[in-house]
Amino acid sequence: MIPNFFSRKTIKNTFVKFLRHPESPEKTSLAVAIGVFVGFAIPIGLQIPVTLLFAVIFRVRKILAIACTLITNPYTVPFIYPVITYFGSIVLGKRLRFKYIEKSLKDLVSNFSWDALFDLSWDILLPFFVGSLVVAVISSIIAYFAAYGILMRYRKKKVGNLVRGC
């Protein structure tokens, strides 16, 4: 039998392990933020090595950081990358048409070659990287504080239950 990694039970058990891990909330939240940052800032294919490097440098949980890079995956990339590129074009003051971005990225993915990548030139690549960086910074800050808040609420509730149980 093949395990279902996305079953409700597996997700719930993983979340409970996240909450109960003895590491400090700051370190755990930093691991989440690193994963989210790399997930948005680095294209798929380079995410795991970059995440491992950051996890080692900052001494945070490697598996948790890698898991959080999965915010971008083969299922979400077709939606996320065009939006990031469009956002980057706005930041750069070039405001590309969304249909143009979507078509260019779709053509690149369906017929990938290094020549096709370089043919996109900076029309698409620069807005993609600028948008990725901006979204990565904003998302990782939000992810850090969201994870920290969840962990602190859980731990306060756990301590409150222990005190009431005495």
VOPAFI-683996 format. One record per residue: residue in one letter; x, z, y of N, C-alpha, C in turn. Coordinates in steps of 0.1 Angstrom, whole numbers, always signed. Layout:
<dodos>
dodo r->a	n.xx->X	n.zz->Z	n.yy->Y	ca.xx->X	ca.zz->Z	ca.yy->Y	c.xx->X	c.zz->Z	c.yy->Y
...
</dodos>
This chain:
<dodos>
dodo r->m	n.xx->+8	n.zz->+0	n.yy->-12	ca.xx->+0	ca.zz->+0	ca.yy->+0	c.xx->+9	c.zz->+0	c.yy->+12
dodo r->i	n.xx->+6	n.zz->-9	n.yy->+22	ca.xx->+13	ca.zz->-10	ca.yy->+34	c.xx->+7	c.zz->+0	c.yy->+44
dodo r->p	n.xx->+16	n.zz->+8	n.yy->+51	ca.xx->+11	ca.zz->+18	ca.yy->+60	c.xx->+6	c.zz->+11	c.yy->+73
dodo r->n	n.xx->-5	n.zz->+17	n.yy->+78	ca.xx->-11	ca.zz->+12	ca.yy->+90	c.xx->-5	c.zz->+20	c.yy->+102
dodo r->f	n.xx->+4	n.zz->+15	n.yy->+109	ca.xx->+11	ca.zz->+22	ca.yy->+120	c.xx->+2	c.zz->+24	c.yy->+132
dodo r->f	n.xx->-9	n.zz->+16	n.yy->+133	ca.xx->-18	ca.zz->+17	ca.yy->+144	c.xx->-31	c.zz->+23	c.yy->+141
dodo r->s	n.xx->-32	n.zz->+31	n.yy->+130	ca.xx->-44	ca.zz->+37	ca.yy->+126	c.xx->-47	c.zz->+49	c.yy->+136
dodo r->r	n.xx->-59	n.zz->+53	n.yy->+137	ca.xx->-62	ca.zz->+65	ca.yy->+145	c.xx->-54	c.zz->+77	c.yy->+141
dodo r->k	n.xx->-53	n.zz->+79	n.yy->+128	ca.xx->-46	ca.zz->+91	ca.yy->+123	c.xx->-32	c.zz->+91	c.yy->+126
dodo r->t	n.xx->-25	n.zz->+79	n.yy->+124	ca.xx->-11	ca.zz->+78	ca.yy->+127	c.xx->-8	c.zz->+80	c.yy->+142
dodo r->i	n.xx->-17	n.zz->+74	n.yy->+151	ca.xx->-15	ca.zz->+76	ca.yy->+165	c.xx->-17	c.zz->+91	c.yy->+169
dodo r->k	n.xx->-27	n.zz->+97	n.yy->+163	ca.xx->-30	ca.zz->+111	ca.yy->+167	c.xx->-18	c.zz->+120	c.yy->+162
dodo r->n	n.xx->-13	n.zz->+118	n.yy->+150	ca.xx->-1	ca.zz->+126	ca.yy->+145	c.xx->+11	c.zz->+124	c.yy->+153
dodo r->t	n.xx->+13	n.zz->+111	n.yy->+158	ca.xx->+25	ca.zz->+108	ca.yy->+166	c.xx->+23	c.zz->+116	c.yy->+180
dodo r->f	n.xx->+11	n.zz->+115	n.yy->+185	ca.xx->+9	ca.zz->+122	ca.yy->+198	c.xx->+11	c.zz->+137	c.yy->+197
dodo r->v	n.xx->+6	n.zz->+143	n.yy->+186	ca.xx->+8	ca.zz->+157	ca.yy->+184	c.xx->+23	c.zz->+161	c.yy->+182
dodo r->k	n.xx->+30	n.zz->+152	n.yy->+176	ca.xx->+45	ca.zz->+155	ca.yy->+175	c.xx->+51	c.zz->+154	c.yy->+188
dodo r->f	n.xx->+47	n.zz->+145	n.yy->+197	ca.xx->+52	ca.zz->+144	ca.yy->+210	c.xx->+49	c.zz->+157	c.yy->+218
dodo r->l	n.xx->+37	n.zz->+162	n.yy->+216	ca.xx->+34	ca.zz->+174	ca.yy->+224	c.xx->+41	c.zz->+187	c.yy->+218
dodo r->r	n.xx->+43	n.zz->+187	n.yy->+206	ca.xx->+49	ca.zz->+199	ca.yy->+200	c.xx->+64	c.zz->+199	c.yy->+199
dodo r->h	n.xx->+71	n.zz->+189	n.yy->+203	ca.xx->+85	ca.zz->+188	ca.yy->+202	c.xx->+91	c.zz->+199	c.yy->+211
dodo r->p	n.xx->+102	n.zz->+206	n.yy->+206	ca.xx->+107	ca.zz->+217	ca.yy->+213	c.xx->+115	c.zz->+214	c.yy->+226
dodo r->e	n.xx->+119	n.zz->+201	n.yy->+227	ca.xx->+127	ca.zz->+197	ca.yy->+239	c.xx->+119	c.zz->+200	c.yy->+252
dodo r->s	n.xx->+127	n.zz->+202	n.yy->+262	ca.xx->+121	ca.zz->+205	ca.yy->+275	c.xx->+111	c.zz->+194	c.yy->+280
dodo r->p	n.xx->+101	n.zz->+198	n.yy->+287	ca.xx->+92	ca.zz->+187	ca.yy->+293	c.xx->+99	c.zz->+177	c.yy->+301
dodo r->e	n.xx->+109	n.zz->+182	n.yy->+309	ca.xx->+117	ca.zz->+173	ca.yy->+317	c.xx->+124	c.zz->+162	c.yy->+309
dodo r->k	n.xx->+131	n.zz->+166	n.yy->+298	ca.xx->+138	ca.zz->+157	ca.yy->+290	c.xx->+128	c.zz->+147	c.yy->+283
dodo r->t	n.xx->+117	n.zz->+153	n.yy->+278	ca.xx->+108	ca.zz->+144	ca.yy->+271	c.xx->+102	c.zz->+134	c.yy->+280
dodo r->s	n.xx->+98	n.zz->+138	n.yy->+292	ca.xx->+93	ca.zz->+130	ca.yy->+302	c.xx->+103	c.zz->+119	c.yy->+307
dodo r->l	n.xx->+115	n.zz->+123	n.yy->+307	ca.xx->+126	ca.zz->+113	ca.yy->+311	c.xx->+127	c.zz->+102	c.yy->+300
dodo r->a	n.xx->+126	n.zz->+106	n.yy->+287	ca.xx->+126	ca.zz->+96	ca.yy->+277	c.xx->+115	c.zz->+86	c.yy->+278
dodo r->v	n.xx->+103	n.zz->+91	n.yy->+281	ca.xx->+91	ca.zz->+83	ca.yy->+283	c.xx->+94	c.zz->+73	c.yy->+295
dodo r->a	n.xx->+99	n.zz->+79	n.yy->+306	ca.xx->+102	ca.zz->+71	ca.yy->+318	c.xx->+112	c.zz->+60	c.yy->+315
dodo r->i	n.xx->+123	n.zz->+64	n.yy->+308	ca.xx->+133	ca.zz->+54	ca.yy->+305	c.xx->+127	c.zz->+42	c.yy->+297
dodo r->g	n.xx->+119	n.zz->+46	n.yy->+287	ca.xx->+113	ca.zz->+35	ca.yy->+278	c.xx->+104	c.zz->+26	c.yy->+286
dodo r->v	n.xx->+96	n.zz->+32	n.yy->+295	ca.xx->+87	ca.zz->+24	ca.yy->+303	c.xx->+95	c.zz->+15	c.yy->+313
dodo r->f	n.xx->+105	n.zz->+21	n.yy->+319	ca.xx->+114	ca.zz->+13	ca.yy->+328	c.xx->+120	c.zz->+1	c.yy->+321
dodo r->v	n.xx->+126	n.zz->+4	n.yy->+310	ca.xx->+133	ca.zz->-7	ca.yy->+303	c.xx->+122	c.zz->-17	c.yy->+298
dodo r->g	n.xx->+111	n.zz->-12	n.yy->+293	ca.xx->+100	ca.zz->-21	ca.yy->+288	c.xx->+96	c.zz->-31	c.yy->+299
dodo r->f	n.xx->+96	n.zz->-27	n.yy->+311	ca.xx->+92	ca.zz->-37	ca.yy->+322	c.xx->+104	c.zz->-44	c.yy->+328
dodo r->a	n.xx->+115	n.zz->-38	n.yy->+329	ca.xx->+127	ca.zz->-43	ca.yy->+336	c.xx->+135	c.zz->-53	c.yy->+328
dodo r->i	n.xx->+135	n.zz->-51	n.yy->+315	ca.xx->+144	ca.zz->-59	ca.yy->+306	c.xx->+135	c.zz->-68	c.yy->+297
dodo r->p	n.xx->+138	n.zz->-81	n.yy->+296	ca.xx->+131	ca.zz->-90	ca.yy->+288	c.xx->+132	c.zz->-85	c.yy->+273
dodo r->i	n.xx->+121	n.zz->-89	n.yy->+265	ca.xx->+121	ca.zz->-85	ca.yy->+251	c.xx->+133	c.zz->-92	c.yy->+244
dodo r->g	n.xx->+139	n.zz->-84	n.yy->+235	ca.xx->+151	ca.zz->-89	ca.yy->+228	c.xx->+163	c.zz->-81	c.yy->+232
dodo r->l	n.xx->+163	n.zz->-76	n.yy->+244	ca.xx->+174	ca.zz->-68	ca.yy->+249	c.xx->+170	c.zz->-53	c.yy->+251
dodo r->q	n.xx->+157	n.zz->-51	n.yy->+250	ca.xx->+152	ca.zz->-38	ca.yy->+253	c.xx->+157	c.zz->-26	c.yy->+244
dodo r->i	n.xx->+158	n.zz->-28	n.yy->+231	ca.xx->+162	ca.zz->-17	ca.yy->+223	c.xx->+177	c.zz->-13	c.yy->+226
dodo r->p	n.xx->+186	n.zz->-23	n.yy->+226	ca.xx->+200	ca.zz->-18	ca.yy->+229	c.xx->+202	c.zz->-12	c.yy->+243
dodo r->v	n.xx->+195	n.zz->-17	n.yy->+253	ca.xx->+195	ca.zz->-11	ca.yy->+266	c.xx->+189	c.zz->+3	c.yy->+266
dodo r->t	n.xx->+178	n.zz->+5	n.yy->+259	ca.xx->+171	ca.zz->+18	ca.yy->+258	c.xx->+180	c.zz->+28	c.yy->+251
dodo r->l	n.xx->+186	n.zz->+24	n.yy->+240	ca.xx->+196	ca.zz->+33	ca.yy->+233	c.xx->+207	c.zz->+37	c.yy->+242
dodo r->l	n.xx->+213	n.zz->+28	n.yy->+250	ca.xx->+223	ca.zz->+31	ca.yy->+259	c.xx->+219	c.zz->+42	c.yy->+269
dodo r->f	n.xx->+207	n.zz->+39	n.yy->+275	ca.xx->+202	ca.zz->+49	ca.yy->+285	c.xx->+199	c.zz->+62	c.yy->+279
dodo r->a	n.xx->+193	n.zz->+62	n.yy->+267	ca.xx->+190	ca.zz->+74	ca.yy->+260	c.xx->+202	c.zz->+83	c.yy->+256
dodo r->v	n.xx->+213	n.zz->+76	n.yy->+253	ca.xx->+225	ca.zz->+83	ca.yy->+250	c.xx->+231	c.zz->+89	c.yy->+263
dodo r->i	n.xx->+231	n.zz->+81	n.yy->+273	ca.xx->+237	ca.zz->+85	ca.yy->+286	c.xx->+229	c.zz->+97	c.yy->+291
dodo r->f	n.xx->+216	n.zz->+97	n.yy->+291	ca.xx->+208	ca.zz->+108	ca.yy->+296	c.xx->+205	c.zz->+119	c.yy->+286
dodo r->r	n.xx->+209	n.zz->+117	n.yy->+274	ca.xx->+207	ca.zz->+126	ca.yy->+263	c.xx->+192	c.zz->+130	c.yy->+261
dodo r->v	n.xx->+185	n.zz->+120	n.yy->+258	ca.xx->+170	ca.zz->+121	ca.yy->+256	c.xx->+167	c.zz->+115	c.yy->+242
dodo r->r	n.xx->+155	n.zz->+118	n.yy->+238	ca.xx->+151	ca.zz->+113	ca.yy->+224	c.xx->+150	c.zz->+98	c.yy->+224
dodo r->k	n.xx->+158	n.zz->+93	n.yy->+215	ca.xx->+160	ca.zz->+78	ca.yy->+214	c.xx->+147	c.zz->+71	c.yy->+209
dodo r->i	n.xx->+141	n.zz->+77	n.yy->+198	ca.xx->+129	ca.zz->+71	ca.yy->+192	c.xx->+118	c.zz->+71	c.yy->+202
dodo r->l	n.xx->+116	n.zz->+82	n.yy->+209	ca.xx->+105	ca.zz->+82	ca.yy->+219	c.xx->+108	c.zz->+72	c.yy->+230
dodo r->a	n.xx->+120	n.zz->+71	n.yy->+235	ca.xx->+123	ca.zz->+61	ca.yy->+246	c.xx->+121	c.zz->+47	c.yy->+240
dodo r->i	n.xx->+125	n.zz->+44	n.yy->+228	ca.xx->+123	ca.zz->+30	ca.yy->+223	c.xx->+108	c.zz->+28	c.yy->+221
dodo r->a	n.xx->+100	n.zz->+38	n.yy->+216	ca.xx->+86	ca.zz->+36	ca.yy->+214	c.xx->+79	c.zz->+32	c.yy->+227
dodo r->c	n.xx->+84	n.zz->+38	n.yy->+238	ca.xx->+78	ca.zz->+36	ca.yy->+251	c.xx->+81	c.zz->+22	c.yy->+257
dodo r->t	n.xx->+91	n.zz->+15	n.yy->+252	ca.xx->+94	ca.zz->+2	ca.yy->+256	c.xx->+83	c.zz->-8	c.yy->+250
dodo r->l	n.xx->+76	n.zz->-3	n.yy->+241	ca.xx->+66	ca.zz->-12	ca.yy->+234	c.xx->+54	c.zz->-15	c.yy->+244
dodo r->i	n.xx->+55	n.zz->-10	n.yy->+256	ca.xx->+45	ca.zz->-14	ca.yy->+266	c.xx->+45	c.zz->-29	c.yy->+268
dodo r->t	n.xx->+56	n.zz->-35	n.yy->+266	ca.xx->+57	ca.zz->-50	ca.yy->+265	c.xx->+61	c.zz->-53	c.yy->+251
dodo r->n	n.xx->+52	n.zz->-61	n.yy->+245	ca.xx->+54	ca.zz->-65	ca.yy->+231	c.xx->+48	c.zz->-79	c.yy->+230
dodo r->p	n.xx->+49	n.zz->-86	n.yy->+219	ca.xx->+44	ca.zz->-100	ca.yy->+218	c.xx->+29	c.zz->-101	c.yy->+221
dodo r->y	n.xx->+22	n.zz->-91	n.yy->+220	ca.xx->+8	ca.zz->-91	ca.yy->+223	c.xx->+5	c.zz->-90	c.yy->+238
dodo r->t	n.xx->+13	n.zz->-82	n.yy->+245	ca.xx->+10	ca.zz->-79	ca.yy->+259	c.xx->+18	c.zz->-88	c.yy->+269
dodo r->v	n.xx->+29	n.zz->-94	n.yy->+264	ca.xx->+38	ca.zz->-102	ca.yy->+273	c.xx->+30	c.zz->-114	c.yy->+279
dodo r->p	n.xx->+22	n.zz->-121	n.yy->+272	ca.xx->+15	ca.zz->-132	ca.yy->+278	c.xx->+6	c.zz->-128	c.yy->+290
dodo r->f	n.xx->+2	n.zz->-115	n.yy->+291	ca.xx->-5	ca.zz->-110	ca.yy->+302	c.xx->+4	c.zz->-104	c.yy->+313
dodo r->i	n.xx->+14	n.zz->-96	n.yy->+308	ca.xx->+22	ca.zz->-89	ca.yy->+318	c.xx->+32	c.zz->-97	c.yy->+325
dodo r->y	n.xx->+39	n.zz->-106	n.yy->+318	ca.xx->+50	ca.zz->-114	ca.yy->+325	c.xx->+45	c.zz->-123	c.yy->+336
dodo r->p	n.xx->+33	n.zz->-130	n.yy->+335	ca.xx->+28	ca.zz->-138	ca.yy->+346	c.xx->+24	c.zz->-129	c.yy->+358
dodo r->v	n.xx->+18	n.zz->-117	n.yy->+355	ca.xx->+14	ca.zz->-108	ca.yy->+366	c.xx->+27	c.zz->-103	c.yy->+373
dodo r->i	n.xx->+37	n.zz->-99	n.yy->+366	ca.xx->+49	ca.zz->-94	ca.yy->+371	c.xx->+56	c.zz->-105	c.yy->+380
dodo r->t	n.xx->+56	n.zz->-118	n.yy->+375	ca.xx->+62	ca.zz->-129	ca.yy->+382	c.xx->+54	c.zz->-131	c.yy->+395
dodo r->y	n.xx->+41	n.zz->-131	n.yy->+394	ca.xx->+33	ca.zz->-133	ca.yy->+406	c.xx->+35	c.zz->-122	c.yy->+417
dodo r->f	n.xx->+36	n.zz->-110	n.yy->+412	ca.xx->+39	ca.zz->-99	ca.yy->+421	c.xx->+53	c.zz->-100	c.yy->+427
dodo r->g	n.xx->+62	n.zz->-104	n.yy->+419	ca.xx->+76	ca.zz->-107	ca.yy->+425	c.xx->+76	c.zz->-118	c.yy->+435
dodo r->s	n.xx->+68	n.zz->-128	n.yy->+433	ca.xx->+67	ca.zz->-139	ca.yy->+443	c.xx->+61	c.zz->-134	c.yy->+456
dodo r->i	n.xx->+52	n.zz->-125	n.yy->+455	ca.xx->+46	ca.zz->-119	ca.yy->+468	c.xx->+56	c.zz->-111	c.yy->+475
dodo r->v	n.xx->+64	n.zz->-102	n.yy->+467	ca.xx->+74	ca.zz->-94	ca.yy->+473	c.xx->+85	c.zz->-102	c.yy->+480
dodo r->l	n.xx->+88	n.zz->-114	n.yy->+474	ca.xx->+98	ca.zz->-123	ca.yy->+480	c.xx->+92	c.zz->-132	c.yy->+492
dodo r->g	n.xx->+79	n.zz->-131	n.yy->+494	ca.xx->+73	ca.zz->-139	ca.yy->+504	c.xx->+71	c.zz->-153	c.yy->+500
dodo r->k	n.xx->+71	n.zz->-156	n.yy->+487	ca.xx->+70	ca.zz->-170	ca.yy->+483	c.xx->+56	c.zz->-173	c.yy->+477
dodo r->r	n.xx->+48	n.zz->-163	n.yy->+474	ca.xx->+35	ca.zz->-164	ca.yy->+468	c.xx->+32	c.zz->-177	c.yy->+460
dodo r->l	n.xx->+37	n.zz->-177	n.yy->+447	ca.xx->+35	ca.zz->-188	ca.yy->+439	c.xx->+21	c.zz->-188	c.yy->+433
dodo r->r	n.xx->+16	n.zz->-200	n.yy->+430	ca.xx->+2	ca.zz->-200	ca.yy->+424	c.xx->+3	c.zz->-195	c.yy->+410
dodo r->f	n.xx->-7	n.zz->-187	n.yy->+406	ca.xx->-7	ca.zz->-180	ca.yy->+393	c.xx->-8	c.zz->-190	c.yy->+382
dodo r->k	n.xx->-15	n.zz->-201	n.yy->+383	ca.xx->-16	ca.zz->-211	ca.yy->+373	c.xx->-2	c.zz->-217	c.yy->+370
dodo r->y	n.xx->+5	n.zz->-220	n.yy->+381	ca.xx->+19	ca.zz->-225	ca.yy->+380	c.xx->+28	c.zz->-216	c.yy->+372
dodo r->i	n.xx->+27	n.zz->-203	n.yy->+375	ca.xx->+35	ca.zz->-193	ca.yy->+368	c.xx->+31	c.zz->-193	c.yy->+353
dodo r->e	n.xx->+19	n.zz->-192	n.yy->+351	ca.xx->+14	ca.zz->-191	ca.yy->+337	c.xx->+18	c.zz->-203	c.yy->+329
dodo r->k	n.xx->+16	n.zz->-215	n.yy->+335	ca.xx->+20	ca.zz->-227	ca.yy->+327	c.xx->+35	c.zz->-228	c.yy->+325
dodo r->s	n.xx->+43	n.zz->-224	n.yy->+335	ca.xx->+57	ca.zz->-225	ca.yy->+333	c.xx->+62	c.zz->-215	c.yy->+322
dodo r->l	n.xx->+57	n.zz->-203	n.yy->+322	ca.xx->+61	ca.zz->-193	ca.yy->+312	c.xx->+56	c.zz->-197	c.yy->+298
dodo r->k	n.xx->+44	n.zz->-203	n.yy->+298	ca.xx->+38	ca.zz->-207	ca.yy->+285	c.xx->+47	c.zz->-219	c.yy->+279
dodo r->d	n.xx->+50	n.zz->-228	n.yy->+288	ca.xx->+59	ca.zz->-239	ca.yy->+283	c.xx->+72	c.zz->-234	c.yy->+278
dodo r->l	n.xx->+78	n.zz->-225	n.yy->+285	ca.xx->+91	ca.zz->-219	ca.yy->+281	c.xx->+90	c.zz->-212	c.yy->+267
dodo r->v	n.xx->+79	n.zz->-204	n.yy->+265	ca.xx->+78	ca.zz->-197	ca.yy->+253	c.xx->+75	c.zz->-206	c.yy->+241
dodo r->s	n.xx->+66	n.zz->-216	n.yy->+243	ca.xx->+63	ca.zz->-225	ca.yy->+232	c.xx->+74	c.zz->-235	c.yy->+229
dodo r->n	n.xx->+82	n.zz->-238	n.yy->+238	ca.xx->+94	ca.zz->-248	ca.yy->+235	c.xx->+107	c.zz->-242	c.yy->+240
dodo r->f	n.xx->+110	n.zz->-230	n.yy->+236	ca.xx->+122	ca.zz->-223	ca.yy->+241	c.xx->+135	c.zz->-230	c.yy->+238
dodo r->s	n.xx->+142	n.zz->-231	n.yy->+249	ca.xx->+156	ca.zz->-236	ca.yy->+247	c.xx->+163	c.zz->-230	c.yy->+260
dodo r->w	n.xx->+177	n.zz->-229	n.yy->+259	ca.xx->+184	ca.zz->-224	ca.yy->+271	c.xx->+183	c.zz->-234	c.yy->+282
dodo r->d	n.xx->+182	n.zz->-247	n.yy->+279	ca.xx->+180	ca.zz->-257	ca.yy->+290	c.xx->+167	c.zz->-255	c.yy->+297
dodo r->a	n.xx->+156	n.zz->-252	n.yy->+289	ca.xx->+143	ca.zz->-250	ca.yy->+295	c.xx->+143	c.zz->-238	c.yy->+304
dodo r->l	n.xx->+150	n.zz->-227	n.yy->+299	ca.xx->+151	ca.zz->-215	ca.yy->+307	c.xx->+158	c.zz->-218	c.yy->+320
dodo r->f	n.xx->+169	n.zz->-225	n.yy->+320	ca.xx->+176	ca.zz->-228	ca.yy->+332	c.xx->+169	c.zz->-238	c.yy->+341
dodo r->d	n.xx->+160	n.zz->-247	n.yy->+335	ca.xx->+152	ca.zz->-256	ca.yy->+343	c.xx->+142	c.zz->-249	c.yy->+351
dodo r->l	n.xx->+138	n.zz->-237	n.yy->+347	ca.xx->+128	ca.zz->-229	ca.yy->+355	c.xx->+135	c.zz->-226	c.yy->+368
dodo r->s	n.xx->+148	n.zz->-225	n.yy->+369	ca.xx->+156	ca.zz->-222	ca.yy->+380	c.xx->+151	c.zz->-209	c.yy->+386
dodo r->w	n.xx->+154	n.zz->-207	n.yy->+399	ca.xx->+150	ca.zz->-195	ca.yy->+406	c.xx->+136	c.zz->-194	c.yy->+410
dodo r->d	n.xx->+129	n.zz->-206	n.yy->+409	ca.xx->+115	ca.zz->-206	ca.yy->+413	c.xx->+107	c.zz->-196	c.yy->+406
dodo r->i	n.xx->+109	n.zz->-194	n.yy->+393	ca.xx->+102	ca.zz->-185	ca.yy->+384	c.xx->+111	c.zz->-173	c.yy->+381
dodo r->l	n.xx->+124	n.zz->-175	n.yy->+378	ca.xx->+132	ca.zz->-164	ca.yy->+374	c.xx->+134	c.zz->-153	c.yy->+384
dodo r->l	n.xx->+137	n.zz->-157	n.yy->+396	ca.xx->+139	ca.zz->-146	ca.yy->+407	c.xx->+127	c.zz->-138	c.yy->+409
dodo r->p	n.xx->+115	n.zz->-144	n.yy->+411	ca.xx->+103	ca.zz->-136	ca.yy->+412	c.xx->+100	c.zz->-127	c.yy->+399
dodo r->f	n.xx->+104	n.zz->-133	n.yy->+388	ca.xx->+102	ca.zz->-125	ca.yy->+375	c.xx->+110	c.zz->-112	c.yy->+376
dodo r->f	n.xx->+123	n.zz->-114	n.yy->+379	ca.xx->+132	ca.zz->-102	ca.yy->+379	c.xx->+129	c.zz->-92	c.yy->+390
dodo r->v	n.xx->+126	n.zz->-98	n.yy->+402	ca.xx->+122	ca.zz->-89	ca.yy->+413	c.xx->+109	c.zz->-81	c.yy->+409
dodo r->g	n.xx->+99	n.zz->-88	n.yy->+405	ca.xx->+86	ca.zz->-82	ca.yy->+401	c.xx->+88	c.zz->-72	c.yy->+390
dodo r->s	n.xx->+97	n.zz->-76	n.yy->+380	ca.xx->+99	ca.zz->-67	ca.yy->+369	c.xx->+106	c.zz->-54	c.yy->+373
dodo r->l	n.xx->+115	n.zz->-55	n.yy->+382	ca.xx->+122	ca.zz->-43	ca.yy->+387	c.xx->+113	c.zz->-34	c.yy->+395
dodo r->v	n.xx->+105	n.zz->-40	n.yy->+404	ca.xx->+95	ca.zz->-32	ca.yy->+412	c.xx->+85	c.zz->-25	c.yy->+403
dodo r->v	n.xx->+79	n.zz->-33	n.yy->+394	ca.xx->+69	ca.zz->-27	ca.yy->+385	c.xx->+75	c.zz->-16	c.yy->+376
dodo r->a	n.xx->+88	n.zz->-19	n.yy->+372	ca.xx->+94	ca.zz->-9	ca.yy->+363	c.xx->+97	c.zz->+4	c.yy->+370
dodo r->v	n.xx->+101	n.zz->+4	n.yy->+383	ca.xx->+104	ca.zz->+16	ca.yy->+390	c.xx->+91	c.zz->+24	c.yy->+392
dodo r->i	n.xx->+80	n.zz->+17	n.yy->+397	ca.xx->+67	ca.zz->+23	ca.yy->+400	c.xx->+62	c.zz->+29	c.yy->+387
dodo r->s	n.xx->+62	n.zz->+21	n.yy->+376	ca.xx->+56	ca.zz->+25	ca.yy->+363	c.xx->+63	c.zz->+37	c.yy->+357
dodo r->s	n.xx->+76	n.zz->+36	n.yy->+358	ca.xx->+84	ca.zz->+47	ca.yy->+352	c.xx->+82	c.zz->+60	c.yy->+359
dodo r->i	n.xx->+80	n.zz->+60	n.yy->+372	ca.xx->+78	ca.zz->+72	ca.yy->+380	c.xx->+64	c.zz->+78	c.yy->+376
dodo r->i	n.xx->+54	n.zz->+69	n.yy->+375	ca.xx->+41	ca.zz->+73	ca.yy->+370	c.xx->+41	c.zz->+79	c.yy->+356
dodo r->a	n.xx->+49	n.zz->+72	n.yy->+347	ca.xx->+50	ca.zz->+76	ca.yy->+333	c.xx->+56	c.zz->+90	c.yy->+332
dodo r->y	n.xx->+67	n.zz->+92	n.yy->+340	ca.xx->+74	ca.zz->+105	ca.yy->+340	c.xx->+64	c.zz->+116	c.yy->+344
dodo r->f	n.xx->+57	n.zz->+115	n.yy->+355	ca.xx->+48	ca.zz->+126	ca.yy->+359	c.xx->+36	c.zz->+127	c.yy->+350
dodo r->a	n.xx->+31	n.zz->+116	n.yy->+345	ca.xx->+20	ca.zz->+117	ca.yy->+335	c.xx->+24	c.zz->+124	c.yy->+323
dodo r->a	n.xx->+35	n.zz->+121	n.yy->+317	ca.xx->+40	ca.zz->+128	ca.yy->+305	c.xx->+43	c.zz->+142	c.yy->+308
dodo r->y	n.xx->+49	n.zz->+145	n.yy->+319	ca.xx->+52	ca.zz->+159	ca.yy->+323	c.xx->+39	c.zz->+167	c.yy->+324
dodo r->g	n.xx->+29	n.zz->+161	n.yy->+331	ca.xx->+17	ca.zz->+168	ca.yy->+333	c.xx->+10	c.zz->+171	c.yy->+320
dodo r->i	n.xx->+10	n.zz->+161	n.yy->+311	ca.xx->+3	ca.zz->+163	ca.yy->+298	c.xx->+10	c.zz->+174	c.yy->+290
dodo r->l	n.xx->+24	n.zz->+173	n.yy->+290	ca.xx->+31	ca.zz->+184	ca.yy->+283	c.xx->+29	c.zz->+198	c.yy->+288
dodo r->m	n.xx->+29	n.zz->+199	n.yy->+301	ca.xx->+28	ca.zz->+212	ca.yy->+307	c.xx->+14	c.zz->+218	c.yy->+305
dodo r->r	n.xx->+3	n.zz->+209	n.yy->+306	ca.xx->-10	ca.zz->+214	ca.yy->+303	c.xx->-11	c.zz->+218	c.yy->+288
dodo r->y	n.xx->-6	n.zz->+211	n.yy->+279	ca.xx->-6	ca.zz->+214	ca.yy->+265	c.xx->+1	c.zz->+227	c.yy->+263
dodo r->r	n.xx->+13	n.zz->+229	n.yy->+268	ca.xx->+20	ca.zz->+241	ca.yy->+266	c.xx->+14	c.zz->+254	c.yy->+273
dodo r->k	n.xx->+8	n.zz->+252	n.yy->+284	ca.xx->+0	ca.zz->+263	ca.yy->+291	c.xx->-12	c.zz->+267	c.yy->+282
dodo r->k	n.xx->-18	n.zz->+257	n.yy->+277	ca.xx->-30	ca.zz->+259	ca.yy->+269	c.xx->-26	c.zz->+267	c.yy->+256
dodo r->k	n.xx->-15	n.zz->+262	n.yy->+250	ca.xx->-9	ca.zz->+268	ca.yy->+238	c.xx->-5	c.zz->+283	c.yy->+240
dodo r->v	n.xx->+1	n.zz->+286	n.yy->+252	ca.xx->+5	ca.zz->+299	ca.yy->+255	c.xx->-8	c.zz->+308	c.yy->+257
dodo r->g	n.xx->-17	n.zz->+302	n.yy->+264	ca.xx->-30	ca.zz->+309	ca.yy->+267	c.xx->-37	c.zz->+313	c.yy->+254
dodo r->n	n.xx->-37	n.zz->+304	n.yy->+244	ca.xx->-43	ca.zz->+306	ca.yy->+231	c.xx->-36	c.zz->+317	c.yy->+224
dodo r->l	n.xx->-22	n.zz->+317	n.yy->+225	ca.xx->-14	ca.zz->+328	ca.yy->+218	c.xx->-17	c.zz->+341	c.yy->+225
dodo r->v	n.xx->-18	n.zz->+342	n.yy->+238	ca.xx->-21	ca.zz->+355	ca.yy->+245	c.xx->-35	c.zz->+360	c.yy->+241
dodo r->r	n.xx->-45	n.zz->+351	n.yy->+241	ca.xx->-58	ca.zz->+355	ca.yy->+237	c.xx->-59	c.zz->+360	c.yy->+223
dodo r->g	n.xx->-50	n.zz->+354	n.yy->+214	ca.xx->-51	ca.zz->+358	ca.yy->+200	c.xx->-45	c.zz->+371	c.yy->+197
dodo r->c	n.xx->-37	n.zz->+377	n.yy->+206	ca.xx->-31	ca.zz->+390	ca.yy->+204	c.xx->-40	c.zz->+402	c.yy->+205
</dodos>
